[in-house]
Structure formats: C-alpha cells, structure tokens
Amino acid sequence: MIETILLKANKIDVYKDRSTKQILAQMKQAFALYKLDVKLKTELDFFNALIYHEALSNKLRMEACFEDARRDLFDYWDNLSYQERNRLIGLKNDELKNELRYFKNDKGRYIWIAFFDELLNALYDKELAILELPQYFKLYRNFKERTIPLDHYGLEPFKQAYIEITVLKRFEDSVIFYYANTKSLYHLDASKKLRRFALSKSNGKIVPLKEELEGITKAILTEDRIEAITLLLDSMLIDDKTKKQLTRFQKKLTRKSK
C-alpha cells in the first residue's frame, strides 16, 4: 500500500520519461549494432540493460586500448614476443581500468564485462594481447555466443554499483539502492523481485538526503510500515499531498495494531 501511494505522486516511467529516453536510445542502438537480444519490458529489464550496456562499453574501451597500444608499438611490434607485447599493452590497460566500473564475484575475481564468464574477464584484465590470436579475434564483433546470463553473478552488479545507482544497504540476499532519474528507492532480492518506493519528483540531489534515505531503508527492511511512514512524513522526500494520504493510511494501520 505504501508503494502504491508513493507511486501516485511519482509515476516516472523509465521507458517514457525524458531523463531516460536518451539512455534507452543509446542502449538500443548499441545492442542492435552487435545483434544482442536484450529484453526491455519491465523496470528490472531496464536496470539489467544498464548493466549489459556498461559491460559492452567496458569491452569496447578495452579493445580500443589494445588497438591504440598496437599502433604505438607498430614499428617494432613484429620483433616483440607475445609476453613483451602483453606487458606493454597491460600498462595501458591498467591506466584505462582506473576509469572503468567493475565488481567482484563471490570468489573475489574482478568482473569488468558482466556478460562474459570469469575466464574471459581474466583474459581482458591481464592478457589483452590475446585479441591478436585468431581464436579470440572474432570477439570484436561476433561475441554473442560467448555471452552468459547476467544472473550468473547474482546481485553483485547491483550491490557493488556497477551502474549509476547509489547503494544504501547490502545484504546477502538483497540490496537497496536509489536511482536519481526516477527519484526512487528500490529493493531487489535474490529472486529478482524489484520493489519501488517512489519519492518526490522535485527531490534534489541525493547527498544531503542520504541519511533520511538510510532511515527509511531500515524501516522498509524490517517491514515496519508505521515507522517507514513516520520517517517519510518527517522528511522532505515526498510532497504534502502524498503526506496526507500516508497519514490516513498510518492511522488505519495504528487502529488495526491496537
């Protein structure tokens, strides 16, 4: 019920809102270019697509890094051993990785490309010179058959903010994050059930609000609806009209609890 009341005041749709339409257009264009079938129907699909797009961006930037290094070393490339080439390419790749988003899997291994398995991620991480080998050269454009489901890494891309979200709480089987474009809190569990707690559309930057968000997050997790409403009413995260609706609902809950 709280979710329903909040959503009435903030119906920002990730597929229709101006703030996300451009993001969607960029993702669809990139996915079409590489013939990637990425589902885009639900709100969870949208966030998964953001993960897929981030992975694709990392992949392309690492491959461009390899090409740049090869051009820089062109005059003596043929005189270098594979190990020497890989070491010199690795220096450039290490610089690039400082700019890229990543997460770690349950074994602590770095995952730069979320739709690739651990082996390919390790190769892109430490053995980028493989891209000149015939068996790996096709990864440039025809890599669809080497992709894996995003579920392979569970909630880690969300827990470790692989995409542009603000993570508020991490648990073994769930995560709560804030997405600025929809001005909403989200609770995602291991079964991939996504719950949205929409806040005021006029809500400002997240930094001054983070303490309030964390308090509401705690109430959401404990299923303490009365406390969650109290925190929302005391905050500037929702508008006055929504506060009145929540106040009426809170009174109903209080009467039932007596």
N, C-alpha and C positions, 0 to 999 in steps of 0.2 A: 504493500500500500504506500509506504514512504516513497519508493521508487516511482510509482505511478504519479503521485502528487508532484514530485520534483520534475518529472519529465514534461508535465503540462506547461510548466513555465520555461522550459528549455528543450525545444524539440529539434535542436540542431541535428541534421541528418548528414552523416559523413559522405553520402552519395549525392547530396543536393546542395550543401552549403558552399558558399563562395570560398571559404577558407580551405576547404579540402578538395574542391573540384580540380584545381590546378595540379594538386598532388596526384589525384586519380588519373588525370590525363597523362601525366609523365609516366606513371607506373604502367598504364595500359599500353602506351607507345613502346616502352622498353620490353614488356613481356611479349608483345606482338613481333617485335624485331627478332627475338630469339625463339619464337614459337613455343612460349611457355604457357601452359594451361593453368592459370591461377584463378581460383574461384573468387568472385566478388559479388556476394549477395547480402550477407549479414554483416553486422558490425564487427564480429570476430574475424570474418573474412578480410575486412579492411585492415585490421591490425596485422593479420598474418601476411597480407600482401605487402605491408610496410616492411616486415622482416625479410620477405623474399626480395624486395627491391633494394634494401640495404645490402643484402648478400650479393646481389648482382652488381651493384655499384662497387663493392669491395673487390670482387673478381675482376671487373674491367680495369680498375685502377692498378691492381697488382700486375695484370698483363701489360698495361701501358708502361708500367715501371720496368718490366723486363725488356720491352722494346726500346725504351729510352737508353737503358744500360747497354744494350747490344749496339745501338747506334754510336754511343760514346766510345765503345771499345772496338769499333769496326776495323780500324787499321791493323790491330794485332789480334783480333778475335780468333782467327784460324790457328794462331800459334799458342793459344791458351788451352790448357787441359780443361776437362769438364769441371774438375774441382776448383780450378782457378776462376773459371767463368762464374760458377755458382757463388763463390766467396765474394767476388766483386759485385755481382747482381744483388747478393744478400745485403750488402752495405746500403744500397739504395732502397731496397725493400724495407729494411729496418727503419729507415727515416720515414718512409711512407706510412708504415704501420702506426706511427705515433699519431697520425691523423685519422685513423680508421676506428670504427666501432667494432667491438668483439665481445664474446662472452666465453666462459669456460664450461666444459661439460662436467659430468659428475666425477670424472677422473682428473680434473684439473687441466685438461688439454685446451689449448686456445682454438676457438672456432671463429674464423673470420668470414666464412661463406656458409651460411646456415642451411643451404640446400645441398651441401656436399658432406660426405661422411668424414670421419676423423682422419683417415689416410690422406684423402685429397687436401684436407685443410692443413695437415702436417707438411705436405709437399709444397703447397703455396706459401706456407710460413717459412720453411727452411731450405727447400730445394726448388726454388723458382726456375732454375735452369732446365728443369725437366720439359719446359714448354718448347724447347727446340728438338726434343725427341719425337719421332714420328707417332708413337703410341699416345702421346699427350698433346700433340699439336692441334688435334681436332677439338680439344676442349675450348678453343677460342670461340667457336660458333656452334658446334654440334655437341652440346654437353647435356642435353635433355635426358638422355638415357642414364647419365651418371647422377642425376639428382635423387634426393631421398625426401620422404615426407618431413615436414617441419616438426611433427610430433616426436620424431626421433630424439630431439633434445628437450622434450618436455616443456616446462615453464621457464627454463633458463634464459631464453632470449628476452622474456618479459622481466624476470627477476633482476637481470643484470643490465636493463635499459639498453638493449641492442638497437632500439629505435628511439625516436624522440618523445619519450614519456618521462614523467617524474615518478620514480618508485617510492612509495611511502612505507610499505611493510612487506617483508618477505617471510614466508613460512614454507615448511617442507612441501605442503600440498596446495598452496595458494599464494597469490600476490595481489596487492592493492596498489594501483597506480593512478596518476592524474594525467589527462590528455588535454592540453591547452586549447586545441582547436575546437573541442566540443564543450569546454568548460565543465568537465565531468570527472568524477571518481569512478573507477572500475574495480570490480573484484572478480578475479579469474581463478578458478580452481583446477585441479589436476584432471577433472573430467571435461575440461574446457567449457564449463558453464560460465558465461560472462554476465555479470550484473552491473548495471549502470546507475549511478547516483548523480543526476544532473544538477549542476549548481547555476547560479545566476549568469545569464548571458553577458551581463555588464561587468562580471567579475574581472578584477585587474590581474596584475602579474602574480605568479604563484609564490614567489619568495616571501612576501610579508604574510601570506596566508598559510604557510606550511604548518605552523603549529596548530592552527584551527583544523586543518585537514587531518592531521595525525590523530587529534582527539576524536573526530567523527569516525575515522577509520577504526579506532579501537572499539567504539560502540557498535559499529557495523559487524565487526568480527565476533563480538560476544552476543550478537543478536539482541542487544538491549535497545529496543526501539524507542522507549521513553527517553533514555539518555541521549540517543542519537538525535532525537527531535529537539531536546533541550539545548544541545550543543549547536544545532543548526539555527535555532531561534536566537541564541546569544551571539551569533556570528554575523558577518556581513556577506556571507556566501550565497544567500538567497534573497529574493525581493520580498517586499511587505505583503503582497497578495499571497505568495506561497506560505509565508509565515502564518497568516491567518488560517489557511487550510490545514497546515500541520498542527496548529494549536487545537483546532477542533478534533483532529484525529487523536492527538495526545490525550485529550480529555476522555475520549471513548476508551482508549487503552487503560487509562488510570481507573476508570469506573469498573472495567472488567477485571482488573487485577485486585480489586478490593473484595 
